[in-house]
Amino acid sequence: MTRQVITTKSAPAPAGHYSQAIRAAGSFVFVAGQTPRTVDGSRLTGASFADQARQTMDNLEAIAHAANLTLKDAVKINVFLRRLEDRTEFDQIYASYMGDAKPARSLVQSGFSDFDIEVDAILLDPT
């Protein structure tokens, strides 16, 4: 198998035509961008940046677990922030999920209107 869809009910279902994650060639898992939504799909509109960032990272971690991995298996992370001034607070929250695992990362500003953050990931499956 060269492609496997990864899905879990522990993170919100996709809000569009995409998968939560894809395992490619048995070695990499590509996790779709996650935003501050709860499992039932409710967006944390109006919540603090910290709460939004934690929910987003919890969603990523849940999807990683569905692939029998963790965020410590990440090799590349892309972070999209509405306000670049939130990057320091994000780094503190992010570090609590990543530990000493420091994958390559990009951080860019985005024009979100009703939430502050989106994060996607590429994970390496060592098996």
Rosetta blueprint (number, residue, H / E / L):
1 M L
2 T L
3 R E
4 Q E
5 V E
6 I E
7 T L
8 T L
9 K L
10 S L
11 A L
12 P L
13 A L
14 P L
15 A L
16 G L
17 H L
18 Y L
19 S L
20 Q L
21 A E
22 I E
23 R E
24 A E
25 A L
26 G L
27 S L
28 F E
29 V E
30 F E
31 V E
32 A E
33 G E
34 Q E
35 T L
36 P L
37 R E
38 T L
39 V L
40 D L
41 G L
42 S L
43 R E
44 L L
45 T L
46 G L
47 A L
48 S L
49 F H
50 A H
51 D H
52 Q H
53 A H
54 R H
55 Q H
56 T H
57 M H
58 D H
59 N H
60 L H
61 E H
62 A H
63 I H
64 A H
65 H H
66 A H
67 A L
68 N L
69 L L
70 T L
71 L H
72 K H
73 D H
74 A E
75 V E
76 K E
77 I E
78 N E
79 V E
80 F E
81 L E
82 R L
83 R L
84 L H
85 E H
86 D H
87 R H
88 T H
89 E H
90 F H
91 D H
92 Q H
93 I H
94 Y H
95 A H
96 S H
97 Y H
98 M H
99 G L
100 D L
101 A L
102 K L
103 P L
104 A E
105 R E
106 S E
107 L E
108 V E
109 Q E
110 S L
111 G L
112 F L
113 S L
114 D L
115 F L
116 D L
117 I E
118 E E
119 V E
120 D E
121 A E
122 I E
123 L E
124 L E
125 D L
126 P L
127 T L
